[in-house]
Amino acid sequence: MSGISKIVMPGRAVTALATLTVACAGLAAQAGPATARVTTTTTTTAASGPVAYVANFTAGTVTPIDTATNTPGPAITVAPGPDEVAVTPNGATAYVLSPGARAVTAIDTATNTVTATIRVGIAARALTITPDGKTVYVAISGGSGVTPIETATNVAGRPIMVGSGPTAIAITPNGKTAYVASQNANTVTPVNTATNKPGTPIAVGRRPLAIAITPNGKTAYVGSLDAATVTPINIATNTAGKPISATGAPTEIAITPNSATAYVLSALRGLMFPITTADNKPGRTIGLGQFPGPMAITPNGQTVYVLNQFADTVTPVRTATNRAGKAIAMPAPAGIAFTPDGTTAYVTNDSNPGTVTPIGTATKAVGTPIPVGSGPEAIAITP
C-alpha cells in the first residue's frame, strides 16, 4: 500500500503490536544483498482491466484478480506469510513483503511470475516504493535500518541506519525524501533518496507508529501511540511543530487528496478524528466499530472507508460532514484498495477459505465475493 503505512491490522493486530517491541537485532541480522532468482511456469492471459494483487497470509500465495471481470487468476507462490503488497507506479512489478520469512518477493505483472526473492532483515515492516518506481524501501523494525531495494536489479542495498525500531515510512510526492518513524528512538529520520543518506533525526512523541505526508508535500504527520499525540513536521525545514493532542492513541493516519484533512485512527479506542491541515486543529471524534483499521480514502476524497474486523463491518465516513454512514456488513475485513477510477473498493476477507469482496463506492452495494487463498490480508491494485 504505497502511500499509506499499514500500522495496525485487525485480527492479527495484537501480534503486530507485540512485534513492535522486539529488541534491536543488530546489523548482521538485518539485510543482505543476496537475491534468489526463481522461475515459474504459470500461464496467464492478459487482464482486461486493472489487476488487484491479494496477499494470502496463511496460504503463502498472491492471487491476481482482473477487476474488469472480477475473475481470479492462478495463485502465485511467494515467501511464506505475505502480509503487505505494493505495485510500482508503472504497474510492472508487485512487491510482496513476508516478515516471518524476512523476504520480499518481486512479481512480474505482465506474466504473473516471480522474478526474485530478496532477503531483508528480521521483523521487516512498511514496504514503500518511490514515485519514480526506482527504489523499494523496507523498514527493519528488529534493528535500526531501512533496506533499499533497486527495482532495476531487485538487489537489496546496504541498510540505511536510522533510529532504533523503524516501523513506518512515507515518501514525499516529489520522491526526494523518505521519512522513517522509529518507535524505540521516538524520532523521524529524513533519508535522501538520491544518496540513501540519513539526515538529522527529528524528535516526536513516544512510540511513533504512523506517518503520512500531505499530497502537496508540505507536511508530514506523525502519530505517537504512547504519547497520544500527532506531530506535524514542516518538510521544507524538517522541524517539528507543536504536538496535536489525540483522542486516544493514534495508530494510523490518512490524508485527503486535496491535502486539507488528515484523518487519525485510534484502533484501541474505536474512533477516528479529523485534523484540518491549514491550522492543525483537531475536529470532533467519529465513533467506529471495535478495534478499527486499516482505513483508506477514495481517490476523489469524498469518503473514508474504515474496516472493522471484530465487528464484521466496513464503515464509510463522508469527508464533507465527517459523519459515519451506515455500516456495510462484511466478514472479517482486513485490507482495502480502490480501482484507479475510484468506482470500486476491494476488501479482503481474512478467512479460510479466503475471499475478496467488491463494494461499489457510489451505491455502497456489495458484490459477489471472489475466492482467493486462505487468510487474505493486504491488497494493491495496478494503476
N, C-alpha and C positions, 0 to 999 in steps of 0.2 A: 504494500500500500504506500506507494510513494507519495510523500507529502503529508501524510498523516501517520504519526507514530502509533503502533499498537502497544499500549501501555498495560491495560488490564483486560483480560478476556474472561467472560463468564464461564462457568463450568470448571475450567482449569485455572480460574483466577487465583485461588488460594495458593496453588502450586507456583504460579507465576510470581506472586508477591514474595513467597518464601524464597524463590530462586534469586531474587534481587539482593538477598542478604549474604550471598555466597562470598567467602573471603577471597582476597586477591590471590590469584594462582600463579602470578609471575609471567614474565615474557615468554619463557620457554614453552609454556603450555598454550600460548595464545594463537599463533598462526604460523603457517609455513608456506613457502611458495609452491609446494608440490601440488600438482594438478593431475588427477587421474582421468585419462580420456576414456570415454565409454561409447560403445557403438550399439545401436539398437536396430531392429528390423521392423519397427512399427510402420504400417502402411496407412497413409492419411489421404483424405480428399480435401480440396480447397474449401474453406468455410465461406458461406455466403454473406456473413456479417462479422462484426467484432467477435472475438473469441474470449470467453471467460475461462481463466485457469483456476482450478479449485484444488487447494492443498488438503489432502485426506490424511490427517494425522495418524490415525490408527492403522490405516491400510498401507501407509508409506508410499502413496502414489499421488499423482496430479491428474485430474480429469479435465480435458478441454471441452468446452460447451460452445457450439455455434449459436450465438444469441439470436440470429435471424430465424432459426427453426427450433431453438431450444433442444437441440439434439446433442447428447454427449458422445464424445469420441472415445477410442480405446484409452484405458488408463496408462499413464506413463510412470514407470517405476523410478523413484528418486531415493535419496538418502533417507533412512528411517526417521519418522517423526516430524514431517514437514509442518510448520505452523505459521509461515509467512511467505508471501509471494509478491513480487513486483515485476512489472514489464517495462522494458526500455521505451523511451518516448517514441522511437520509430517503430515500435511493435515487433521488432525482430527477435527478441530474446526474452524469455521469462526466467527470472532468478528465484529460486526457492530455498528458503532457509530451514535447516533441520538442526535445531540447537543441540539435541541429545547426541547427534552423530557428528557434531562440530563440523558441519559441511554446508556448502551452498551448491545447489545443482543448477546448471545452465541448460535451458531447453530452447532449441531452435523452433520458433513458432511456425515456420514455413513447412516443416516436416514433422513437428511434434516428437522430435527425438532428442535424447540427452547428448549434449556435446562435451560436457565437462562436469566433474565433481571436484569442487575446490575446498580444500581443508581450511578451516578457520579455528578460532580458539574456543575455550571452554565457556559455557553459558552465553553463547552468541545471541544477540538480540538486535532489533531495529535495523533491518536491511533497507537501505535507501539508495536511490540512483540519481545521479546529477542530471540536470535538464538537458545537457548535450548527449547524454547516454554513454559517456566515455568511462565513467567510474561508478562502481558499486561500493558503498561504504557499509561495513558491518561493525556494530558495537560489540565488544567482548566484555560483558559485564563481570566475568570471572577474573578480570585483571584490570589494567589501566589503559588498554589500547583500542584503537579503531583500525580494522583491517581494510585497506583499499584493494579492490579487485579491478584490474584493467579489462574492460569488456572486449577489447580487440583481441586479447590473447587468453582471457579467462585465467590469468595468473594472479595470485594474491601477492601483494607487496608487503614491505616491512611495516609492522604495526606502528601507528602514529600514537605517541604517548600523550594521553590527556589525564584528567583526574580519575581517581580510583572508582571502579564500578560504573562505567559508562552504560547507560540504559536507553537513551533516546537520541535521535539525530534528526535535524531539519536543515535543509539546504536552501539558500536564498534563491529567489526566482532567476537571478542572473547567473547562478551557478558558481559564483566566485568563492563562497564561503559555506562551510558546513559547521553548524553549531551542535556541539555534543554536550548533553547533560550527564553529569556524573553524580550518582546518588550518594556515594560514600564521601566524596570530596565536597559536596554542596556547591558545585561550580558548574558553569557552562564554558566550554573552551571553543573559541573560533578556530577553524582549520582552513588554511588557504588551499583550495582545491587544485590550484595550478602547481603548487610545490609540495603539497601534503605536509606543510609545516604548521604546527600548532602555535596559536598566539597566546596572549596573556589570559589566564582563566578569569572568569567574571563570577564573583560571589553572588549566590542566590540563597533562597531559603533551604531549610533542612530537607534532604532526600528528594531532590528533583527527579521526577519520573516522566513528565510530559513536556513537550516543546513543540510549538508551531509558529510559523512565520507568516506574516500578512502577505498576501499576493502582491501588494505594491512594494514589498521589500524593505519597508521602513522599520518594522518592529518584530522582535521575537518575544513570544510569551512563554514563560516557564512556570509550570505547576509543580509546587513542592508539597509532597504528601504530609510529612510530619509538621511542617511549619504552617500548613493550611493557608498558603499564600500563592499568588500568581505574580511573578516578577516580569515587568516589561523591560526589554533590552533594546536600546537605540542602536540599530545596526550600523549607522553612519559613524558612530563614535565608540561602539562596543562598551557602553556604560549602562549600568542597571538603574532603572527608575525606582520610584517608591513602590514597595510591595503592595499588592491589592489583596485585602483580606478576603479569603474564600469561605463560602458557606459549606463547610465540610472539606475533607481532604481531597484536593484535585488529583484525578487520575488520568484525564485525557483532555485535550484541547483541540478544537477545530475552528477554522476561521472562514467566514463567508467570502465568496469570490470577489466581492467589491471591497474587501478589507475593512468593512465598517464594524463588524461584530465578531468577537471571539467568544465561543461557547465553551464553558468549562464544566466538565462532568465530574461528579463526586460519586463514584461507584459505592463507596461504603455508606453513604447517606441516602442513596437512591434519588438523587436530584441533579439538576443542571442549572446554571445561571449564565446570563449573557454579560459581556463586558463591552461597553462602547469604546472603540479604539481611539476615537478623537479626543476623549478626556480621561480614559481609563476608569470610568465609573461602572461599578457592577450594578446589574439590574436585579429584579425580583427572581426568586428561585422558582424552578419549574419541577413539580413532582413527577417522578417516573416509577418504573417497576423496581422490584428488588434487585440490587446489585447490577445496575445497567451498564452497558458498554459491550462492544465499541459503538461509535456513532460516526455518521458521515453526512455531509451536506450535499444536496443536489447541485448539479452544475449551474443551474440558474439561480442558486442561492435562496430559493423560496422556502425550502423545508430541510429541517434536520431530522434524520432518521436515527433513533436510538434503539438498540437491541436490548431486550430484557430476557436473558436465557432462563433465569429462575422462574419468571412469570409466564414464559412461553408466549411472548408478545413482541411486537415492534411498535414503538410509539413515534408518530410523526409530529413534529413541532413546527408551527408556522413562524418563520423569522419576522414577518411583518407585525405579528401580535405577541410573539413569544408565549403562545399558549399551546398546550399539548392537545392534539386531536384524539379521536377515538383510536384506542389501541387495536392493532391488527393481530389477530391470532396467528401464531407461528411457532411450531415445535422447535425447541432448543436452538434459537438463532445464535450464531457465533461469529459470522463475518458478513460484510456487505460491500457491494460495489455497484456503481451505476454504469449503464451504457454511455458512450460518449455524447449522445444526444440527450441524455437525461430522462428518456421516456420510461426506462425500466430499472428497477433496483433488483439485484440478485442477492438473495440471502442464503447463506449456508446453514443447514440444519445438522447440528453436531450429534449424530445418532448412528445407529448400526441396524439396518443399512442406512447410509447417509443420503441426503438429498439436497438439492438447491431449489429454492422457490422464487419465481419471478413475481414482482409486485409492480403494477402499472402506477407510475407516480402521479398521473393526472387524476385517476379514479380511485386509487388505493386498492384496486381489485387484485386478488391473489390468483396467480396462475397455477397450472398443474406442476407439482414437484418433479424435479428432474433427478433421476437416480445417478449417484456418483459413488465413490468409495466410502469405506467406513470412517466415521469421525471427521467429516469435512470441517475445516475451520476458516482459514484465510482464503480470500478470493481477489483476483485482479483481472481487469478486462483490457484488451488491447485497444489502442487509440482508433 
